[in-house]
Amino acid sequence: MVSSVNGGDAGLDSGHARLHELGYKQELKRDLSVLSNFAFSFSIISVLTGVTTLYNTGLKYGGPVVMTYGWFVAGFFTMLVGLSMAEICSSFPTSGGLYYWSARLSGKDWAPFASWMTGWFNIVGQWAVTTSVDFSLAQLIQVIILLSTGGNNGGGYLASKYVVIAFHGGILVVHAILNSLTITWLSFFGQFAAAWNVLGVFVLMIMIPTVATERASAEFVFTHFNTDNGAGIHNKLYIFVLGLLMSQYTLTGYDASAHMTEETKNADKNGPKGIISAIGISIIVGWGYLLGITFAVTNIPYLLNEDNDAGGYAIAEVFYRAFKSRYGSGVGGIICLGVIAIAIFFCGMSSVTSNSRMAYAFSRDGAMPLSSLWHKVNKQEVPINAVWLSVFISFCMALTSLVSLVAFQAMVSIATIGLYIAYALPIFFRVTLARRSFVPGPFNLGRFGVLIGWIAVLWVATITVLFSLPVEYPITKDTLNYTPVAVGGLLVLTVSSWILSARHWFGGPVTNLEADYLCTGSSSTIRDPFHFDEQAHQQPKVTKPVVKPQQQGENNA
């Protein structure tokens, strides 16, 4: 960390100043507004993506009651997690996000191990999110083609698993190309995606129940509890817990606002705003979307039956039947699925953006193999190598679907549980080891910070256990819930790699500011990344580095 308390530049962006305090030079273009920062997280949460992808799960386990009320249960606790993350983000606005927070909050002795564990859970969870999002888009394209060619009962074309994986690869390549553009273009796409999600939700939630010739009653939507799941599970509490997965899976990915802070203006204020607003608005519009679609649901067993026109893809069948029953053609429903497909596309694009920034920051601190390659930025100030690394790994993760969908689902389970564990670790350190030493930034929870933090940690611990429970009985190799296997495997790999290798060379986040900084008065340059200067943090006055004339415009990568 570099601290200078006199002669600071009053016009320096507060996020830029704080980044210098933390010991990092500005390498990425700081051009995002609070709206753009919000847009990245909101488009990754993307209620059109999450709800559409796991609507079958919601219908199967509990149905309308679990989706209608479970959404608010998951939303409430997710907001508490987000508030705790926002408070920490305000104090440490760096692209490293979660793993950097863990290092700073766990103290010198635990910092390397804490940042290693958090970082790998975070980055693998992000890769799993990108994998699941783009694979769900490939599957939706498969369904759109099926319905466009006559449907499952009309001789329609059902793409093979090899064609689906080819779709997945093509989508990832397009996302990599888009993420190779400047942050200005990505900001535009992010804002467009956010607007598309909001407008798409309002259009679909009104249009589908209006077009449908048969609609569910309010009593059905708000009181019907589906216990006919064909999974051998009849306990209502157990069913309710399993049904929460749809809501919790949807409300994830908002750490993107933290990973984009080095490209956000006044990030110590706008980063937290991005996290909180993305969660809050998603809860509101997501509930509206759920209600609108569920009012068009009248026969749950039929919607989940693989013999229907959409091959068991519930929302696609709802849309297709609604238009076909009224107009004699399901074309309108297919167009509505296209609206969702565009939303999922931009969700995947933003996910790659977040992935690449995390990989850039993690490799900047030497935590990844070939780190010097992944943290380079090009002339447009884009971490281009990290972008292509992210899509390559996401494609490799999806290849497990060719072997078994069960294996693929185990891989993707890390997207929810693994990522939330990464969310909880720095919060846990904030309310324990750093309870007295933590100095909040401009956004803080005041005296409620510790209480909210503990609730957030306990919620993550709860869902980690609940989502590891069996989802079908009797338990066989085909019905086993492989979530604990996948997450446990990641835990074993990260701990083993630490014990066998990383503990000998990884020391946690490493500052990269050059030594020749102007310091006036009695202050001196601080090179210890874990030293925390409370006075400097509360009133940051950071001088700019001495830059020689011939260095102007150089790329610092």
C-alpha positions as CSV (number, residue, x, y, z in Angstrom):
1,M,0.0,0.0,0.0
2,V,1.2,3.5,-0.8
3,S,0.2,6.3,1.5
4,S,0.9,10.0,1.1
5,V,-0.9,12.4,3.4
6,N,0.1,15.7,2.0
7,G,0.0,17.3,-1.4
8,G,-2.6,15.0,-2.8
9,D,-4.4,15.7,-6.0
10,A,-7.9,16.9,-5.0
11,G,-9.2,16.0,-8.5
12,L,-8.1,12.4,-8.4
13,D,-11.0,9.9,-8.8
14,S,-11.8,8.4,-5.3
15,G,-11.7,4.9,-6.6
16,H,-8.4,5.6,-8.4
17,A,-7.0,7.1,-5.2
18,R,-8.1,4.1,-3.1
19,L,-6.6,1.7,-5.7
20,H,-3.2,3.5,-5.3
21,E,-3.6,3.3,-1.5
22,L,-4.0,-0.4,-1.8
23,G,-0.7,-0.6,-3.8
24,Y,-1.9,-1.1,-7.4
25,K,-1.3,1.1,-10.4
26,Q,-4.2,1.9,-12.8
27,E,-3.9,-0.4,-15.8
28,L,-7.5,-0.8,-16.9
29,K,-9.5,2.1,-18.4
30,R,-11.6,3.7,-15.7
31,D,-14.6,4.6,-17.8
32,L,-17.7,2.9,-16.2
33,S,-20.5,4.9,-14.6
34,V,-22.6,3.6,-11.7
35,L,-25.3,2.6,-14.3
36,S,-22.7,0.6,-16.3
37,N,-21.4,-1.1,-13.2
38,F,-25.0,-2.0,-12.1
39,A,-25.7,-3.2,-15.6
40,F,-23.0,-5.9,-15.6
41,S,-24.2,-7.5,-12.4
42,F,-27.9,-7.1,-13.4
43,S,-27.3,-8.7,-16.7
44,I,-25.4,-11.7,-15.1
45,I,-28.2,-12.2,-12.5
46,S,-30.6,-11.9,-15.5
47,V,-33.9,-13.2,-14.2
48,L,-34.9,-14.2,-17.7
49,T,-31.9,-16.5,-17.7
50,G,-32.1,-18.1,-14.2
51,V,-35.9,-18.5,-14.0
52,T,-36.2,-19.8,-17.5
53,T,-33.4,-22.3,-17.0
54,L,-34.6,-23.8,-13.7
55,Y,-38.3,-23.2,-14.0
56,N,-38.7,-27.0,-14.4
57,T,-37.0,-27.4,-11.0
58,G,-39.4,-24.9,-9.4
59,L,-42.5,-26.6,-10.9
60,K,-41.3,-30.1,-9.9
61,Y,-40.4,-29.3,-6.3
62,G,-43.3,-27.4,-4.8
63,G,-44.7,-25.6,-7.8
64,P,-46.4,-22.2,-7.5
65,V,-46.1,-21.8,-3.7
66,V,-42.4,-22.5,-3.6
67,M,-41.7,-20.2,-6.6
68,T,-43.9,-17.4,-5.4
69,Y,-42.9,-17.2,-1.8
70,G,-39.5,-19.0,-2.0
71,W,-38.3,-16.2,-4.3
72,F,-38.6,-13.7,-1.5
73,V,-37.0,-16.0,1.0
74,A,-34.0,-16.4,-1.2
75,G,-34.1,-12.8,-2.2
76,F,-34.1,-11.5,1.4
77,F,-31.0,-13.5,2.4
78,T,-29.3,-12.8,-0.9
79,M,-29.7,-9.1,-0.2
80,L,-28.0,-9.5,3.2
81,V,-25.1,-11.3,1.5
82,G,-25.0,-8.5,-1.0
83,L,-25.0,-5.7,1.6
84,S,-22.1,-7.3,3.4
85,M,-20.2,-7.7,0.2
86,A,-21.0,-4.1,-0.7
87,E,-19.6,-2.8,2.6
88,I,-16.3,-4.7,2.0
89,C,-16.2,-3.6,-1.7
90,S,-16.4,0.1,-0.6
91,S,-13.3,-0.4,1.5
92,F,-11.3,-2.5,-1.0
93,P,-12.4,-1.6,-4.6
94,T,-10.1,-3.8,-6.7
95,S,-10.7,-6.2,-9.6
96,G,-9.5,-9.0,-7.3
97,G,-12.7,-8.6,-5.3
98,L,-13.4,-11.5,-3.0
99,Y,-9.9,-13.1,-2.7
100,Y,-8.3,-9.7,-2.1
101,W,-10.9,-9.0,0.6
102,S,-10.1,-12.3,2.3
103,A,-6.4,-11.5,2.3
104,R,-6.9,-8.0,3.9
105,L,-9.5,-9.2,6.4
106,S,-7.8,-12.4,7.7
107,G,-4.5,-10.8,8.8
108,K,-0.9,-11.5,7.9
109,D,-0.7,-15.1,9.1
110,W,-3.8,-16.3,7.4
111,A,-3.9,-14.0,4.4
112,P,-2.1,-16.2,1.8
113,F,-4.2,-19.3,2.5
114,A,-7.4,-17.3,2.8
115,S,-6.9,-15.5,-0.5
116,W,-5.9,-18.8,-2.2
117,M,-9.0,-20.6,-1.1
118,T,-11.4,-17.7,-1.8
119,G,-9.8,-16.9,-5.2
120,W,-10.0,-20.5,-6.5
121,F,-13.6,-21.0,-5.3
122,N,-14.5,-17.6,-6.9
123,I,-12.8,-18.2,-10.3
124,V,-13.9,-21.8,-10.7
125,G,-17.5,-20.8,-9.7
126,Q,-17.4,-18.0,-12.3
127,W,-16.2,-20.4,-15.0
128,A,-19.1,-22.7,-14.0
129,V,-21.5,-19.8,-14.2
130,T,-20.4,-19.0,-17.8
131,T,-20.6,-22.7,-18.6
132,S,-24.1,-23.1,-17.3
133,V,-25.4,-19.9,-18.9
134,D,-24.0,-20.5,-22.4
135,F,-25.0,-24.2,-22.3
136,S,-28.5,-23.2,-21.3
137,L,-28.6,-20.9,-24.3
138,A,-27.4,-23.8,-26.5
139,Q,-30.2,-25.9,-25.1
140,L,-32.8,-23.2,-25.7
141,I,-31.7,-22.9,-29.3
142,Q,-32.2,-26.6,-29.6
143,V,-35.8,-26.2,-28.3
144,I,-36.5,-23.2,-30.6
145,I,-35.3,-25.3,-33.6
146,L,-37.5,-28.2,-32.4
147,L,-40.6,-26.1,-32.1
148,S,-39.9,-24.2,-35.4
149,T,-39.7,-27.5,-37.3
150,G,-43.0,-28.9,-36.0
151,G,-42.4,-29.8,-32.4
152,N,-41.7,-33.1,-30.6
153,N,-45.0,-34.5,-31.8
154,G,-44.9,-33.1,-35.3
155,G,-41.7,-34.5,-36.6
156,G,-39.5,-31.6,-35.5
157,Y,-35.7,-31.7,-35.5
158,L,-34.1,-32.4,-32.1
159,A,-30.4,-31.6,-32.2
160,S,-28.0,-34.2,-30.9
161,K,-25.8,-33.5,-27.9
162,Y,-22.9,-33.0,-30.3
163,V,-24.8,-30.2,-32.1
164,V,-25.7,-28.7,-28.8
165,I,-22.0,-28.6,-27.7
166,A,-21.2,-27.0,-31.1
167,F,-23.7,-24.3,-30.4
168,H,-22.1,-23.8,-27.0
169,G,-18.7,-23.4,-28.5
170,G,-19.9,-21.0,-31.1
171,I,-21.6,-18.8,-28.5
172,L,-18.4,-18.7,-26.4
173,V,-16.4,-17.6,-29.4
174,V,-18.8,-14.8,-30.1
175,H,-18.6,-13.8,-26.4
176,A,-14.8,-13.8,-26.5
177,I,-14.8,-11.6,-29.6
178,L,-17.2,-9.1,-28.0
179,N,-15.1,-9.0,-24.8
180,S,-12.0,-8.2,-26.9
181,L,-13.6,-4.8,-27.6
182,T,-12.9,-1.7,-25.4
183,I,-14.7,-1.2,-22.1
184,T,-16.7,1.6,-23.8
185,W,-18.4,-1.0,-26.1
186,L,-18.9,-3.5,-23.2
187,S,-20.5,-0.7,-21.2
188,F,-22.9,-0.1,-24.0
189,F,-23.8,-3.8,-24.3
190,G,-24.2,-4.1,-20.6
191,Q,-26.6,-1.2,-20.4
192,F,-28.5,-2.6,-23.4
193,A,-28.7,-6.0,-21.7
194,A,-30.0,-4.5,-18.5
195,A,-32.7,-2.6,-20.4
196,W,-33.6,-5.7,-22.4
197,N,-34.0,-7.8,-19.3
198,V,-36.4,-5.3,-17.7
199,L,-38.4,-4.7,-20.8
200,G,-38.5,-8.4,-21.7
201,V,-39.8,-9.3,-18.2
202,F,-42.6,-6.8,-18.4
203,V,-43.6,-7.8,-21.9
204,L,-43.6,-11.5,-21.2
205,M,-45.3,-11.3,-17.8
206,I,-48.2,-9.4,-19.4
207,M,-48.3,-11.1,-22.8
208,I,-48.2,-14.8,-22.0
209,P,-51.1,-14.9,-19.5
210,T,-53.1,-12.5,-21.7
211,V,-52.7,-14.7,-24.8
212,A,-53.3,-18.0,-23.0
213,T,-56.8,-19.3,-23.5
214,E,-56.6,-21.2,-20.2
215,R,-55.3,-19.4,-17.1
216,A,-54.6,-20.5,-13.6
217,S,-56.6,-19.0,-10.8
218,A,-55.1,-16.7,-8.1
219,E,-55.7,-19.5,-5.6
220,F,-53.6,-21.9,-7.7
221,V,-50.8,-19.4,-8.1
222,F,-50.6,-18.4,-4.4
223,T,-51.7,-21.6,-2.6
224,H,-51.0,-24.7,-4.8
225,F,-48.2,-26.8,-3.5
226,N,-47.1,-29.5,-5.9
227,T,-46.0,-32.7,-4.2
228,D,-46.4,-34.9,-7.3
229,N,-42.7,-34.7,-8.3
230,G,-42.1,-38.4,-9.3
231,A,-38.9,-38.2,-7.2
232,G,-40.1,-40.2,-4.2
233,I,-40.1,-37.1,-2.0
234,H,-43.3,-36.2,-0.2
235,N,-42.2,-34.1,2.9
236,K,-43.3,-30.5,2.2
237,L,-40.5,-28.9,4.0
238,Y,-37.9,-31.0,2.1
239,I,-39.7,-30.2,-1.2
240,F,-39.7,-26.5,-0.4
241,V,-36.0,-26.5,0.2
242,L,-35.2,-28.2,-3.1
243,G,-37.5,-25.8,-4.9
244,L,-35.4,-22.9,-3.6
245,L,-32.6,-23.8,-5.9
246,M,-34.3,-22.0,-8.8
247,S,-34.4,-18.7,-6.9
248,Q,-30.9,-19.0,-5.4
249,Y,-29.3,-20.0,-8.7
250,T,-30.9,-17.0,-10.4
251,L,-29.8,-14.5,-7.7
252,T,-26.0,-15.0,-8.2
253,G,-23.2,-13.4,-10.1
254,Y,-23.5,-9.9,-8.6
255,D,-19.8,-10.0,-7.6
256,A,-19.3,-8.7,-11.2
257,S,-19.7,-5.2,-9.8
258,A,-16.7,-5.8,-7.5
259,H,-14.6,-7.2,-10.3
260,M,-15.3,-4.2,-12.5
261,T,-14.3,-1.6,-9.9
262,E,-11.0,-0.8,-11.4
263,E,-12.9,0.3,-14.5
264,T,-15.6,2.2,-12.6
265,K,-15.5,5.8,-11.7
266,N,-15.6,6.5,-7.9
267,A,-15.6,2.8,-7.4
268,D,-15.6,3.0,-3.6
269,K,-19.1,4.4,-3.8
270,N,-20.4,3.1,-7.2
271,G,-19.3,-0.5,-6.8
272,P,-21.5,-1.1,-3.7
273,K,-24.4,0.7,-5.4
274,G,-24.0,-1.7,-8.4
275,I,-24.2,-4.8,-6.1
276,I,-27.2,-3.6,-4.1
277,S,-29.2,-2.2,-6.9
278,A,-28.7,-5.3,-9.1
279,I,-30.0,-7.6,-6.4
280,G,-32.9,-5.3,-5.4
281,I,-34.2,-4.7,-8.9
282,S,-33.8,-8.4,-9.8
283,I,-35.9,-9.4,-6.9
284,I,-38.7,-7.1,-8.0
285,V,-38.8,-7.8,-11.7
286,G,-38.1,-11.5,-11.2
287,W,-41.1,-11.9,-9.0
288,G,-43.2,-10.2,-11.6
289,Y,-41.9,-12.6,-14.3
290,L,-42.6,-15.6,-12.1
291,L,-46.2,-14.5,-11.4
292,G,-46.9,-13.8,-15.1
293,I,-45.7,-17.1,-16.3
294,T,-47.2,-19.1,-13.5
295,F,-50.7,-17.6,-14.3
296,A,-50.4,-19.5,-17.6
297,V,-49.7,-22.8,-16.0
298,T,-52.6,-25.2,-15.7
299,N,-51.2,-28.7,-16.0
300,I,-47.9,-29.2,-14.3
301,P,-47.4,-32.9,-15.1
302,Y,-47.9,-32.2,-18.8
303,L,-45.5,-29.3,-18.9
304,L,-42.8,-31.5,-17.3
305,N,-43.5,-34.5,-19.6
306,E,-40.7,-35.1,-22.1
307,D,-43.4,-36.2,-24.7
308,N,-44.8,-32.7,-25.1
309,D,-44.0,-30.5,-28.1
310,A,-41.1,-28.8,-26.3
311,G,-39.6,-32.1,-25.1
312,G,-40.3,-31.3,-21.4
313,Y,-38.9,-27.7,-21.5
314,A,-41.7,-26.2,-19.3
315,I,-41.5,-22.5,-20.2
316,A,-41.1,-23.2,-23.9
317,E,-44.2,-25.4,-23.8
318,V,-46.2,-22.7,-21.9
319,F,-45.3,-20.1,-24.5
320,Y,-45.9,-22.4,-27.5
321,R,-49.3,-23.6,-26.2
322,A,-50.5,-20.2,-25.3
323,F,-50.1,-18.8,-28.9
324,K,-51.1,-22.1,-30.6
325,S,-54.3,-22.4,-28.6
326,R,-55.4,-18.8,-29.4
327,Y,-54.1,-18.3,-33.0
328,G,-53.6,-21.9,-34.2
329,S,-49.8,-21.3,-34.5
330,G,-47.0,-21.3,-32.0
331,V,-44.9,-18.8,-33.9
332,G,-45.6,-16.0,-31.4
333,G,-44.4,-18.3,-28.6
334,I,-41.2,-19.0,-30.5
335,I,-40.5,-15.3,-30.9
336,C,-41.0,-14.9,-27.1
337,L,-38.4,-17.6,-26.6
338,G,-36.1,-15.5,-28.9
339,V,-36.5,-12.6,-26.4
340,I,-35.2,-14.8,-23.6
341,A,-32.4,-16.2,-25.8
342,I,-31.1,-12.7,-26.4
343,A,-31.2,-12.0,-22.6
344,I,-29.3,-15.2,-22.0
345,F,-26.8,-14.3,-24.7
346,F,-25.9,-11.0,-23.0
347,C,-25.9,-12.7,-19.6
348,G,-23.1,-15.0,-20.9
349,M,-21.3,-12.0,-22.4
350,S,-21.2,-10.2,-19.1
351,S,-20.2,-13.3,-17.3
352,V,-17.1,-13.7,-19.5
353,T,-16.3,-10.0,-18.7
354,S,-16.4,-10.7,-15.0
355,N,-14.5,-14.0,-15.4
356,S,-11.7,-12.3,-17.3
357,R,-11.3,-9.5,-14.8
358,M,-11.1,-12.0,-12.0
359,A,-8.5,-14.0,-13.9
360,Y,-6.6,-10.8,-14.7
361,A,-6.4,-9.8,-11.0
362,F,-5.7,-13.3,-9.7
363,S,-2.8,-13.8,-12.1
364,R,-1.5,-10.3,-11.4
365,D,-0.9,-11.6,-7.9
366,G,0.8,-14.7,-9.3
367,A,-1.8,-17.3,-8.2
368,M,-2.5,-18.9,-11.6
369,P,-0.2,-21.0,-13.8
370,L,1.4,-18.8,-16.5
371,S,0.3,-15.7,-14.5
372,S,2.5,-13.4,-16.6
373,L,0.4,-14.3,-19.7
374,W,-3.1,-13.9,-18.2
375,H,-2.6,-10.5,-16.6
376,K,-1.4,-8.7,-19.7
377,V,-3.6,-6.0,-21.2
378,N,-3.6,-4.9,-24.9
379,K,-3.5,-1.4,-26.4
380,Q,-7.2,-1.0,-25.7
381,E,-6.5,-1.8,-22.0
382,V,-8.4,-5.1,-22.2
383,P,-7.0,-8.3,-20.5
384,I,-7.4,-10.1,-23.8
385,N,-5.6,-13.3,-22.8
386,A,-7.7,-13.7,-19.7
387,V,-10.8,-13.3,-21.9
388,W,-9.9,-16.2,-24.2
389,L,-8.7,-18.3,-21.2
390,S,-12.2,-17.9,-19.6
391,V,-14.1,-19.1,-22.7
392,F,-11.7,-22.0,-23.3
393,I,-12.1,-23.4,-19.7
394,S,-15.9,-22.9,-19.9
395,F,-16.0,-24.9,-23.1
396,C,-13.9,-27.7,-21.5
397,M,-16.2,-27.8,-18.5
398,A,-19.2,-28.3,-20.9
399,L,-17.6,-31.2,-22.6
400,T,-18.6,-33.3,-19.6
401,S,-22.2,-33.2,-21.0
402,L,-21.1,-35.5,-23.8
403,V,-20.3,-38.2,-21.2
404,S,-23.2,-37.7,-18.9
405,L,-25.7,-34.9,-18.1
406,V,-25.4,-36.0,-14.5
407,A,-21.6,-35.3,-14.6
408,F,-22.3,-31.9,-16.3
409,Q,-24.9,-31.0,-13.6
410,A,-22.3,-31.8,-10.9
411,M,-19.9,-29.5,-12.6
412,V,-22.4,-26.7,-12.9
413,S,-23.5,-27.1,-9.2
414,I,-20.3,-25.3,-8.4
415,A,-21.9,-22.2,-10.0
416,T,-24.3,-21.8,-7.1
417,I,-22.6,-23.4,-4.1
418,G,-19.0,-22.8,-5.0
419,L,-19.6,-19.2,-5.8
420,Y,-21.6,-18.6,-2.6
421,I,-18.8,-20.1,-0.5
422,A,-16.5,-17.6,-2.1
423,Y,-19.0,-14.8,-1.2
424,A,-19.1,-16.0,2.4
425,L,-15.4,-16.4,3.2
426,P,-14.4,-12.6,3.2
427,I,-17.7,-11.8,5.1
428,F,-16.7,-14.5,7.7
429,F,-13.3,-12.9,8.1
430,R,-14.8,-9.5,8.4
431,V,-17.1,-10.5,11.3
432,T,-14.4,-12.6,13.1
433,L,-10.7,-11.8,12.6
434,A,-11.3,-8.3,11.4
435,R,-14.3,-7.4,13.6
436,R,-12.4,-4.7,15.4
437,S,-9.8,-3.7,12.8
438,F,-12.0,-3.3,9.7
439,V,-12.3,0.3,8.6
440,P,-15.3,0.8,6.3
441,G,-15.4,2.9,3.2
442,P,-18.0,5.5,2.1
443,F,-20.7,2.8,2.1
444,N,-21.1,1.0,5.4
445,L,-23.7,-0.8,7.5
446,G,-22.7,0.9,10.7
447,R,-23.4,-1.0,13.9
448,F,-25.5,-3.5,11.9
449,G,-22.5,-4.7,9.8
450,V,-21.5,-7.5,12.1
451,L,-25.0,-8.8,12.6
452,I,-25.9,-8.7,8.9
453,G,-22.5,-10.4,8.1
454,W,-23.2,-13.3,10.5
455,I,-26.7,-13.8,9.0
456,A,-25.2,-13.9,5.5
457,V,-22.5,-16.4,6.5
458,L,-25.1,-18.7,8.2
459,W,-27.4,-18.5,5.2
460,V,-24.6,-19.6,2.9
461,A,-23.7,-22.5,5.3
462,T,-27.4,-23.5,5.3
463,I,-27.9,-23.6,1.5
464,T,-24.6,-25.4,1.1
465,V,-26.1,-28.2,3.2
466,L,-29.6,-28.1,1.8
467,F,-28.6,-28.1,-1.9
468,S,-26.3,-31.1,-1.2
469,L,-29.3,-33.3,-0.1
470,P,-30.6,-36.1,-2.3
471,V,-33.1,-34.9,-4.9
472,E,-34.6,-38.3,-5.7
473,Y,-35.2,-41.6,-3.9
474,P,-34.2,-44.3,-4.1
475,I,-30.6,-43.1,-4.6
476,T,-28.7,-44.6,-7.5
477,K,-25.7,-43.5,-9.6
478,D,-28.2,-41.8,-11.9
479,T,-30.2,-40.0,-9.2
480,L,-27.4,-39.1,-6.8
481,N,-27.0,-35.4,-6.1
482,Y,-23.4,-34.9,-7.1
483,T,-23.2,-31.3,-5.7
484,P,-21.2,-32.4,-2.6
485,V,-18.9,-34.5,-4.8
486,A,-18.2,-31.5,-7.1
487,V,-17.8,-28.9,-4.3
488,G,-15.9,-31.3,-2.1
489,G,-13.6,-32.2,-5.0
490,L,-12.8,-28.5,-5.6
491,L,-12.1,-28.2,-1.8
492,V,-9.7,-31.1,-1.9
493,L,-7.9,-29.8,-5.0
494,T,-7.4,-26.3,-3.6
495,V,-6.3,-27.5,-0.1
496,S,-4.0,-30.1,-1.6
497,S,-2.4,-27.7,-4.1
498,W,-1.8,-25.3,-1.2
499,I,-0.2,-27.9,1.1
500,L,1.9,-29.5,-1.7
501,S,3.0,-26.4,-3.6
502,A,1.4,-23.0,-3.2
503,R,2.2,-22.4,0.5
504,H,5.9,-22.3,-0.5
505,W,5.5,-19.5,-3.1
506,F,2.1,-17.8,-2.9
507,G,2.1,-14.9,-0.4
508,G,-1.3,-13.4,-1.2
509,P,-2.0,-10.1,-3.1
510,V,1.2,-8.4,-4.3
511,T,1.3,-4.6,-4.9
512,N,2.6,-3.5,-8.3
513,L,3.2,0.2,-7.9
514,E,6.7,1.4,-8.8
515,A,8.9,2.6,-5.9
516,D,9.4,6.2,-7.1
517,Y,6.3,7.8,-5.6
518,L,6.4,11.4,-4.3
519,C,5.9,11.5,-0.6
520,T,6.0,14.7,1.3
521,G,6.1,15.6,5.0
522,S,7.1,12.8,7.3
523,S,5.2,10.1,5.4
524,S,7.0,7.2,3.7
525,T,6.2,4.7,1.1
526,I,4.4,1.6,2.5
527,R,5.1,-1.6,0.7
528,D,3.3,-4.0,2.9
529,P,0.0,-5.0,1.2
530,F,-1.6,-6.0,4.5
531,H,-0.8,-2.8,6.4
532,F,-3.9,-0.8,6.9
533,D,-3.5,3.0,7.4
534,E,-6.8,3.9,9.0
535,Q,-6.2,7.7,8.8
536,A,-5.2,7.5,5.2
537,H,-8.2,5.4,4.3
538,Q,-10.6,7.8,5.9
539,Q,-9.1,10.8,4.2
540,P,-7.1,9.5,1.2
541,K,-4.7,12.0,-0.2
542,V,-2.6,10.2,-2.7
543,T,-0.1,11.8,-5.0
544,K,0.3,10.8,-8.6
545,P,3.4,8.8,-9.5
546,V,6.4,10.6,-11.0
547,V,6.0,9.9,-14.7
548,K,8.8,10.6,-17.1
549,P,7.9,12.4,-20.4
550,Q,8.8,9.4,-22.6
551,Q,6.5,7.2,-20.5
552,Q,3.3,9.0,-21.4
553,G,0.8,6.7,-23.0
554,E,2.8,3.6,-22.4
555,N,0.9,0.4,-21.7
556,N,1.7,-0.8,-18.2
557,A,0.8,-4.4,-18.9
